[in-house]
Amino acid sequence: MKQVQDYIRTIVDFPHEGIMFRDVTTLFADPRGFRMAIDQMLHPYAGIDIDKVVGLEARGFILGGAIAHQLSVGFVPIRKKGKLPGRTISQDYKLEYGEAIVELHDDAIQPGEKVLVVDDLLATGGTAEAGIKLIQRLGGETVSCAFIIDLPELGGRKRLEAMGMEVNALCAFDGA
């Protein structure tokens, strides 16, 4: 029987030399694989009070929308700077190769709402940390972070756990 990681393709030297890119589009394209991933991502949250699912750009939108639908809760995107209409709040963060900024609508999360943060891959944890900070600034409470893939060597899980976050990932791959 196939497992989630069996549906994930590795592309060597993308986007540049030395990177082993873990491509989840092959997982998304397979109906059994995609359903398996969503079901497994949902499993830890059975019976947990969640008001909103936040998806991190861009593959987190695909996963987050499906998970929000299954939980019958709202979905909120956290996007790259300049992509959301209306009033936003922003948070900058560091990448391996520079800096970036993500934004959230300033009315997307209400004080006290319990939020699940979702993305496809946890590497350094910078994007997830920035998203969590945005949620906190609006008074929301991040109950957990869910990913398909963890790259433990890059330290993202430790970074989020140091913030007091629960982290769930379906599989892990060695290397960057």
C-alpha positions in Angstrom: 0.0 0.0 0.0 1.3 3.4 -1.0 2.1 6.1 1.6 2.0 9.8 1.2 5.7 10.2 0.6 5.4 7.7 -2.3 3.4 10.2 -4.3 6.0 13.0 -3.8 8.4 13.5 -6.6 12.0 14.8 -6.0 13.5 17.1 -8.5 17.3 17.4 -8.2 19.0 20.8 -8.5 15.8 22.8 -8.5 15.5 25.8 -8.2 19.3 25.8 -8.1 22.2 23.4 -7.7 22.3 21.4 -4.5 18.6 21.6 -3.8 16.4 18.4 -3.7 13.0 19.9 -4.4 10.1 17.9 -3.0 7.3 18.4 -5.5 3.8 17.8 -4.1 2.0 18.5 -7.3 2.3 14.8 -8.1 0.5 14.0 -4.8 -2.2 16.6 -5.6 -2.7 15.1 -9.1 -3.5 11.7 -7.8 -7.0 11.4 -6.3 -6.0 8.6 -3.9 -2.9 10.3 -2.8 -4.5 13.7 -2.3 -7.4 12.2 -0.3 -4.9 10.3 1.8 -2.9 13.4 2.6 -6.0 15.5 3.5 -7.4 12.7 5.7 -4.1 12.2 7.5 -3.6 15.9 8.0 -7.1 16.1 9.5 -6.7 13.1 11.8 -4.9 14.9 14.7 -7.6 17.5 14.9 -10.6 15.3 15.4 -12.6 16.8 18.2 -10.4 19.9 18.5 -12.1 23.3 18.4 -10.9 25.1 15.3 -12.5 28.3 13.9 -10.4 29.0 10.9 -7.8 27.3 8.7 -5.0 29.6 7.5 -3.2 28.5 4.3 0.3 29.8 3.5 0.9 30.9 -0.1 0.7 29.0 -2.3 0.3 25.3 -1.9 -1.1 25.9 1.6 -4.1 27.3 -0.2 -4.9 23.9 -1.9 -4.4 22.0 1.4 -6.0 24.6 3.6 -9.1 24.9 1.5 -9.7 21.2 1.5 -9.1 20.9 5.2 -11.4 23.9 6.0 -14.1 22.3 3.9 -13.8 19.0 5.8 -13.8 20.8 9.2 -16.7 23.1 8.1 -14.8 26.2 9.0 -13.6 29.3 7.2 -10.4 29.5 5.2 -8.0 32.4 5.3 -5.1 33.0 2.9 -1.8 34.5 4.0 -0.3 35.9 0.8 2.9 37.5 -0.4 2.9 41.3 -0.1 0.7 43.2 -2.5 -1.6 40.2 -3.5 -4.6 40.9 -1.1 -7.1 43.6 -1.8 -8.3 45.7 1.1 -6.6 46.6 4.3 -3.9 44.2 5.5 -1.3 43.8 8.1 2.2 42.6 7.1 5.1 40.7 8.6 8.6 40.4 7.2 10.8 37.4 7.6 14.1 36.0 6.4 14.7 33.5 3.7 17.8 31.5 3.0 18.5 34.0 0.2 17.0 37.2 1.4 13.8 38.6 2.9 10.1 38.5 2.1 6.9 39.9 3.4 3.5 38.2 3.9 0.2 39.8 4.5 -3.2 39.0 6.1 -6.5 40.9 5.8 -6.8 43.0 9.0 -10.3 41.5 9.6 -9.6 37.9 8.7 -9.1 36.6 12.2 -11.2 37.7 15.2 -9.8 37.9 18.7 -10.0 34.5 20.4 -10.5 32.5 17.2 -8.6 29.2 17.2 -6.6 28.8 14.0 -4.9 25.8 12.3 -1.9 26.9 10.0 -1.4 24.7 6.9 1.3 24.4 4.3 2.9 21.7 2.1 6.4 21.9 3.5 8.2 22.9 6.6 11.8 24.0 5.9 13.3 26.8 8.0 9.9 27.7 9.4 10.2 31.4 8.5 7.0 31.7 6.5 5.0 29.8 9.2 6.5 31.9 12.0 5.5 35.1 10.1 2.0 33.7 9.6 1.7 32.9 13.3 2.8 36.4 14.2 0.1 37.9 12.0 -2.5 35.7 13.6 -1.4 36.7 17.0 -1.4 40.4 16.2 -5.1 40.0 15.3 -5.8 38.2 18.6 -6.1 34.7 17.2 -4.7 31.6 18.8 -2.7 29.1 16.6 -3.7 25.7 17.9 -1.3 23.8 15.6 0.6 23.8 12.4 0.1 21.0 9.8 2.4 20.1 6.9 2.8 17.3 4.5 6.6 17.4 4.5 9.1 18.2 7.2 12.8 18.8 6.3 14.2 18.3 9.8 17.8 19.3 8.9 16.6 22.9 8.2 15.3 23.4 11.7 11.7 24.6 11.1 10.1 22.2 13.5 12.4 23.3 16.3 11.8 26.9 15.5 8.0 26.6 15.7 8.2 24.4 18.8 10.3 27.0 20.5 7.4 29.4 19.9 5.2 26.9 21.8 3.6 25.6 18.6 2.4 22.0 18.1 3.7 20.8 14.7 2.4 17.8 12.7 3.9 16.5 9.5 3.0 13.5 7.4 6.5 12.6 6.4 10.1 13.8 6.5 12.9 13.9 4.0 16.6 14.2 4.7 18.6 17.1 3.2 17.6 20.4 1.8 
